Amino acid sequence: MKDLKIRNYSKADEDDLFDMLRKEGEEWKEYWGPEGIERCKEILADSVVFVACDRDGMCGYLRCRRDGVFGIYIYDLLVTGTKRGNNIGRALTDHVCSSFPGETVYVMSTIDGYYRKQGYSEKGSIFTVRE
């Protein structure tokens, strides 16, 4: 998408981001629902967050953290449904890589097929210790 702009998230983006999350439905309710929204706002403030915008507005979001030792960990990647298939997710992950040159970038994923399709290599797995 040639009119795609990726930039740092700011508090001014909050309404647009939560609207996008709501439109994704139940799968993202942990973020926008009544029990999660304030917690999500705190997590956003404590993370590195990028948003992708095109002429129609916000169309993608990526949240990651830098651990200071091993690399960058991507926790959330979302492209709004109507914009999927336009390489916006790839553009967001590439933006993380260029923002942190020389650092290893990992993805915490439950949608492994997407990342395999992108050509990313698998390194280990995640286990739940307690819920």
matplotlib code that plots the C-alpha trace (Angstrom):
import matplotlib.pyplot as plt

x = [0.0, 1.7, -0.2, 0.5, 2.2, 3.6, 4.2, 4.5, 1.2, 0.2, -2.6, -4.4, -4.8, -6.6, -10.2, -9.3, -7.3, -10.1, -12.7, -10.5, -10.2, -14.0, -14.6, -12.6, -15.1, -14.9, -11.3, -10.0, -12.6, -9.9, -8.5, -11.6, -14.1, -15.1, -12.6, -9.7, -9.8, -8.0, -5.4, -4.9, -4.3, -1.6, 0.0, 0.0, 1.8, 4.4, 5.1, 6.5, 3.5, 3.2, 0.1, -0.4, -2.7, -3.8, -6.2, -9.1, -7.5, -6.0, -5.7, -3.1, -1.5, 1.6, 2.7, 6.1, 8.5, 12.3, 13.8, 17.2, 19.0, 17.7, 15.8, 12.4, 9.2, 6.1, 3.0, 0.2, -0.2, -3.6, -4.6, -8.3, -10.2, -11.0, -7.3, -5.8, -3.8, -2.1, 1.2, 0.3, 1.3, 4.6, 5.1, 4.6, 7.0, 9.6, 9.2, 10.0, 13.1, 14.3, 13.5, 15.8, 18.7, 21.0, 18.5, 16.7, 13.0, 10.7, 6.9, 4.7, 2.0, -1.1, -1.4, 1.8, 0.6, 0.7, 4.3, 5.4, 3.8, 5.9, 9.1, 9.9, 11.7, 10.3, 12.3, 10.9, 7.4, 5.3, 3.8, 1.3, 2.6, -0.5, -3.7]
y = [0.0, 3.1, 5.5, 3.5, 5.4, 3.7, 5.8, 5.6, 5.2, 8.1, 8.7, 10.6, 7.3, 5.6, 6.0, 4.8, 1.8, 0.7, 1.1, -1.2, -3.7, -3.7, -4.3, -7.5, -8.9, -11.4, -12.5, -9.1, -8.5, -9.0, -5.7, -3.6, -5.2, -3.7, -5.7, -5.2, -1.7, 0.1, -2.7, -2.5, 1.2, 0.7, -2.0, 0.3, 3.0, 0.5, -1.0, 0.1, 0.5, 1.3, 2.0, 1.8, 4.3, 4.8, 7.3, 5.6, 5.9, 3.4, 0.0, -1.8, -2.0, -3.7, -3.9, -5.0, -4.8, -4.6, -6.8, -5.2, -8.5, -10.9, -8.7, -7.4, -9.4, -8.7, -9.4, -8.1, -7.7, -6.8, -5.6, -4.7, -7.3, -5.3, -4.4, -7.9, -9.3, -5.9, -6.6, -4.2, -6.8, -7.4, -3.6, -3.3, -6.1, -4.7, -1.3, -3.0, -4.5, -1.2, 0.6, -1.7, -2.5, -5.2, -6.7, -10.0, -9.7, -12.5, -12.9, -14.3, -16.0, -18.1, -17.8, -19.6, -20.2, -16.5, -16.2, -19.3, -17.9, -14.8, -16.9, -16.4, -19.2, -20.9, -20.8, -22.7, -22.4, -20.8, -22.7, -21.4, -21.7, -20.3, -18.7]
z = [0.0, -1.2, 1.1, 4.2, 7.1, 10.2, 13.3, 17.0, 18.9, 21.1, 23.6, 20.8, 18.9, 21.8, 20.5, 17.0, 18.4, 20.7, 17.9, 15.7, 18.5, 19.1, 15.4, 15.7, 18.1, 20.9, 20.0, 21.2, 24.0, 26.6, 25.4, 25.0, 27.3, 30.7, 32.7, 30.3, 28.9, 31.7, 32.1, 28.3, 28.5, 31.2, 29.0, 26.0, 28.0, 29.1, 25.6, 22.3, 20.0, 16.3, 14.3, 10.6, 8.9, 5.3, 3.7, 5.5, 9.0, 11.3, 9.8, 11.8, 15.2, 16.7, 20.4, 21.4, 24.3, 24.5, 27.2, 27.2, 27.0, 24.4, 22.0, 21.0, 21.6, 19.5, 21.6, 19.4, 15.7, 14.2, 10.8, 10.4, 8.5, 5.4, 4.9, 5.4, 2.5, 1.7, 3.5, 6.4, 9.0, 7.2, 7.0, 10.8, 11.6, 9.2, 10.9, 14.3, 12.7, 11.3, 14.6, 16.5, 14.2, 15.3, 17.8, 17.4, 17.0, 18.3, 18.0, 20.7, 18.6, 18.6, 14.9, 13.8, 10.2, 9.4, 10.6, 8.8, 5.6, 6.1, 6.2, 9.9, 11.6, 14.7, 18.0, 20.9, 22.2, 25.0, 28.0, 30.5, 34.1, 35.7, 34.4]

ax = plt.figure().add_subplot(projection="3d")
ax.plot(x, y, z, "-o")
ax.set_aspect("equal")
plt.show()
